[in-house]
């Protein structure tokens, strides 16, 4: 993420919160492996363009 404040916004989202894991940096957060597709879809619905790193 280019904007660290955006990650804070995502962490507060009630739908996404259940799928999020440890924050890896100010711009990166872990996601439960089985939930990656759901998280990507939710972020797209919110107008974000997520990038998935494995």
Helices and strands as residue ranges (DSSP letters): H 4-12, H 14-17, E 20-25, E 28-31, G 33-35, H 36-45
